[in-house]
Amino acid sequence: MINIINFIENEIKLSKGINKELYLKLDLLKKIALYMSQNKIEGKVDKIITLINMNTGYSEYRLINDCESDNKKLWIEYTYENDKVRLNPGDILVKMK
């Protein structure tokens, strides 16, 4: 993982001042790699998904467990550390394989 982080840091230095979008994406990728290495997350990243703005006013994305049912009354909202997880446009999801 350290080799990957070093590679990303080198690419960040090369892109700084030249390509702002690439710089921001590489910086985000570095943060994800650091988080994964510090929190012992194992596995391969399948996708990194940026949530888009759906132009629905001030709304949030919610993570829902469908409890293996199409009946929305049985669905429960995902909570983490006693808080419901709410996502906004621009937030990033990392999907693992």
C-alpha positions as CSV (number, residue, x, y, z in Angstrom):
1,M,0.0,0.0,0.0
2,I,2.9,2.3,0.7
3,N,4.1,2.0,-2.9
4,I,0.7,3.0,-4.1
5,I,0.6,6.0,-1.8
6,N,4.1,7.1,-3.0
7,F,3.0,6.7,-6.6
8,I,-0.1,8.8,-6.0
9,E,2.0,11.5,-4.2
10,N,4.4,11.6,-7.2
11,E,1.5,12.0,-9.6
12,I,0.0,14.7,-7.5
13,K,3.3,16.7,-7.6
14,L,3.4,16.3,-11.4
15,S,-0.3,17.4,-11.9
16,K,-0.2,20.4,-9.5
17,G,-0.8,23.6,-11.3
18,I,-1.3,21.8,-14.6
19,N,-4.6,19.9,-14.3
20,K,-6.8,20.9,-11.3
21,E,-9.4,18.2,-11.9
22,L,-6.7,15.5,-12.0
23,Y,-5.0,16.9,-9.0
24,L,-8.2,16.8,-7.0
25,K,-9.0,13.2,-8.0
26,L,-5.5,12.1,-7.2
27,D,-5.7,13.8,-3.8
28,L,-8.9,12.0,-3.1
29,L,-7.5,8.7,-4.2
30,K,-4.5,9.3,-1.8
31,K,-6.9,10.0,1.1
32,I,-8.8,6.8,0.3
33,A,-5.6,4.8,0.2
34,L,-4.4,6.3,3.5
35,Y,-7.7,5.5,5.1
36,M,-7.7,1.9,3.9
37,S,-4.1,1.3,5.1
38,Q,-4.7,2.8,8.5
39,N,-8.0,1.0,9.0
40,K,-6.9,-2.4,7.8
41,I,-9.5,-2.5,5.0
42,E,-8.7,-5.5,2.8
43,G,-10.0,-6.4,-0.6
44,K,-10.0,-4.7,-4.0
45,V,-11.7,-1.5,-4.8
46,D,-14.4,-2.3,-7.5
47,K,-15.6,1.3,-8.1
48,I,-15.3,4.8,-6.8
49,I,-18.7,6.4,-7.3
50,T,-19.3,10.2,-7.0
51,L,-22.9,10.9,-6.2
52,I,-24.4,13.4,-8.7
53,N,-26.7,16.2,-8.1
54,M,-30.2,15.1,-9.1
55,N,-31.6,18.7,-9.1
56,T,-34.3,17.8,-6.6
57,G,-33.8,20.8,-4.3
58,Y,-32.2,20.3,-0.9
59,S,-32.4,16.5,-0.6
60,E,-30.1,13.8,0.6
61,Y,-29.4,10.3,-0.4
62,R,-30.2,7.6,2.2
63,L,-28.8,4.1,2.6
64,I,-31.6,1.6,3.0
65,N,-31.6,-2.0,3.9
66,D,-34.5,-3.5,1.9
67,C,-34.7,-6.5,4.3
68,E,-35.1,-8.8,1.2
69,S,-38.5,-7.3,0.5
70,D,-40.1,-5.0,-2.1
71,N,-42.4,-3.7,0.6
72,K,-41.1,-0.3,1.4
73,K,-42.8,-0.4,4.9
74,L,-40.3,-3.2,5.9
75,W,-37.2,-1.2,4.8
76,I,-34.9,0.2,7.4
77,E,-32.5,3.1,7.1
78,Y,-28.8,2.2,7.7
79,T,-27.3,3.6,10.8
80,Y,-23.6,3.9,11.8
81,E,-22.6,4.7,15.4
82,N,-26.3,5.4,16.2
83,D,-26.6,8.0,13.4
84,K,-28.4,7.6,10.1
85,V,-26.0,7.9,7.2
86,R,-27.1,10.7,4.9
87,L,-25.2,11.4,1.7
88,N,-25.1,14.5,-0.4
89,P,-24.2,15.2,-4.1
90,G,-20.4,15.2,-4.4
91,D,-19.9,12.5,-1.7
92,I,-17.9,9.5,-2.7
93,L,-18.8,5.9,-2.2
94,V,-16.0,3.2,-2.4
95,K,-17.5,-0.1,-3.6
96,M,-15.3,-3.1,-2.6
97,K,-15.2,-6.4,-4.5
